């Protein structure tokens, strides 16, 4: 059986380190989260982020707006938070109600406060290798691979999924670590022939137990970004964990894997944003 990369333990370690550093600061880093509407899943995610922020000693603000809030109101709030010195990180919980322009709203956030790493500025900086706040899920995945002591340099890495939030930044981060990277997606032909050659396989497509054992190379490191529910309503990932775990050298579970690391990296980004703002953006 492959070794389990324990996201819960790693996230706890990262948060403990952040808490210790924050305790020695002259002021508290501040994180503001905006939630529009009452989507049940979003409510849970926002609650978790608030819990983490308070746990590490941050100043936390949650701005809950009705589902019918006008776009100008959301943008006005973001601009207020952009100017607010007590707030170092701003996050707009996605998805937004359909009448709101997600792209426009996200890009209203000051890049120095873009702790989700979703703005054009952050994405462009990541692409060119400049210093920036990196999307939390991909950066959490890299931390998990490294925590297992796995060498990334020179390895064949395959990312299934090409979203702007996970797939694309994940590929860039793996490139920065000197892996040879292939991105697969819904139009990829003969997917198993590609994934079965991967030393590092990252699944981020949102399809329940999509990655089967015959798609995985013996001894591969398997990172499961998916968060789905199976036919019994039980949380599971994009990887058929029970059948893949015996082929993988290391594998992340769902739950208890990437999701918790995503939250921990948000805290890490908020602290980094605080430092960048103190140093004038450097």
N, C-alpha and C positions, 0 to 999 in steps of 0.2 A: 504493500500500500504506500502511496505517495505521502510525503510530509505535508501537513496542513499549515498554510500560512495564516496565522491567527490574527485577523484584522482587529479584533477586540483588544488583544494584549498590546499590539503595536500602536494602536490609536491611543490607548491609555498611557503608554510610555511617552508618546509625543506630547500629549496634553499635560502630563506631569512636568515635562521639561519647559513647556511654555509657561505654566503656572509659576514655576520657580523663577524664570526670567522676569515675568511680569511683576512679581513681588518686590523686585529690586528697582523698578522704574519709578520715576518721579510722578508720572501720571498714568492713568489706565488707558490702554487702547480701547477704541469704541467701535462696535459693530451694529449697523442698522439693517434690519431685514424688512422688506416691504412685501406684504401679501395682499393681492387683490382677489376678492371672492372668498368662498368658503369651501373650496375643494378639500375633501377629507384627507387625502394623501398629503397635500401641501401643508395642511394644518399640523400633521404629525411631523413632517420634515422641519417646519419652522420651529415647532416646540423643541425638537432635538437640538437645533442650532442655538436656540436661546439657552438651553440647559448647558451646553458645552461652553458657551461664552461666559456664563456666570461661574462655571466650574473653574475656568482658568484665570478668572479675575478681571475679565473685560467689563467695560460699560456696555450694556445691551439695550437696544431699542427695537421694539417690534411695532411696525405700523400696519395695522389691518384696515383695509379699505373695502367698501361694499363692491359687489360684483359689477354694478352698473356705474362705477366711478369713471368719469371722463378722462380721456388721455391727457388733456392739459393739466388736470389735477395731479396725476401721477408724475408727470414731468416737473411740475412746480415743486412737488415734494422732494424729488431727487435733487433738483437744483438747490433747495434749501439745505439738504444734507451734504451736498458738495461743498457748501460754504461753512458748514458747522465744524468747528475745530475739534469738538469732543468726539466726532465720528471719523474714524480712519478707514472703515470698510463699509461698502454699501452693496447689498444683494437684493435683487428682485426675484422673488420665488416664481419659478416657471412650473407649469404653463400659465399664461395669462388668459383672461376671458377673450373670446374671439374678436370683439370689437376693438381691442387694443393692438397697436403695432409693436410687437415684441422687439423687433430690430431697433426701431427708433428709441424706444424706452431704454433698452439695455445700453445703447450707445450715448445716452444722456449722462451716464455715470462718469465721473472724473476717472480717467485711467489710473491715477494714483490711488483711487479708492475701489477699483474694480477687483474685489477679492474673489470673484467667480472666474475672472480671466476671460470674459466673453466679449469685451468690446473689440472693435476693429483695431484699435491701438494695441491692445494686449496681444491679439492674434497675430498682428503684423510683426510685433517685436519678437514673439516666440518664433515665427517663421524665419526671421533674419538672425536669430541667435542673440538678440539684445536682452538686457535685463528687463524682466517684467513679472507681473503676477500671473502665474500659470493656472489654468483650469484645474480644479481640485481633484477630480476623479483620475485623470491621467497621471498627475503628479503623485497621487496616492498609490497608483499601480506601480510606478517606478520605485517608490519607497518599499513596497511589499516585495518586489523582486530582489532588491538589494538587501533587504532584511534577511532573506533566505541565504545570503552569501552567494547568489548566482551571478556569474560573470555575464554582462550584456555585450561587451565589446566583441565584435567578430561573429556574433551568433545570428542565425536566421530567425527573424521575428515576423510573425504574421498577425495582423490586426483584422478582425472580422467586424466591419462597420466603418462608416465614413462620415459620421456626424461631426458637426463643428464643435460639439461639446466634449466628445470623447474620442472618436475614431481618428480624426485628423491630428489633433494635438498629441494624442498617444503616439502616433507614427513619428511625429517630429521629435518628441522626447526620446524615443528609441533611437532615432537617427543621431541625436546629439550624444547618445551614449555609445555611438559607433556600431550599432547593429545594422544588419542588412534587412531592410524592411519591405514587406509586401502588404498592401491594403486590399482586402477582399470585400465584396458587397453583393447585393442581390443579382447583379448582372455577371458576376464571376462564373466562368465555366469550369466545370470539374473541380469544385471547391475542395473536396477531400484530398485530391492529389497535391494541392498546395499546402493545406493545413497540416498534412501528415509529414511534411518536411520541416516544420517549424520547431526550433529549439525553445522558442518562447511564443506562446499562443495567447492572444488577448481576444476574448469574445465580448462584443458590445453591440448586439443587434436587437435585443428585446424579444427573443423567441425562446419559449420554454424548452429547456433540455435539447437544444438544437445540435450542439456539438456532441457527437457520439464517439465511442472509443476508437472506431476505425478511422476517425478523422485526426487522431492524435498520435504523434510520434512517441515511441517508448522513451521515457525519461525526460519528456518535455516539461517546461514550467507553464502551468495553465492558470491564467488570470481571468476570472469570471466577473464581468461588470454587470451582467443582467440582474434584474430584480423583477421576477414574474411570480405568478401563482399557478400551481399545477391543477390537475382535474379535481383534487381534493381541497383546493383552496390554500394549500400550504406554500409558503414562500420558497422559491427556487430560482436558479439562475439560467443562463443561456447554455450551460454545460450540463450534460447528463452525469452529475457528480458521482453517483454510486458506481457507474461503469467505467468512468474515466480515471478515477482516483488511483486505481491499481497500475495504470500505465504512466501516470505523471510522476515526475520526481518531486515536484511541489505543486500544490493546487490551493486555490482560495475557495472557501465555503460560501454558501448563501443560505441564510444570513450569517453574519459574523465575519464578513470579509471586506470587500471593497467599499461597501456603503459606509461603514464606520470610519474607514480611512478617509473617505471624501470629507466627512465632517471634521476630522482632525486637521486635514490640510487647509480647510477654511480658516480654522483658528491660526494655523501657521501663516497663512496669507495675510490675515488681519494684523498680526504682529509685524510681519514684514512691511506691510503698508504703513503702519505707524512709524517704523524706522525710516522708511523712504521719505515720508512727509517731514520728519524732523530734520533730515539731511538735505532738504530741498529737492527731493525727487531722484536722488542718486542712489 
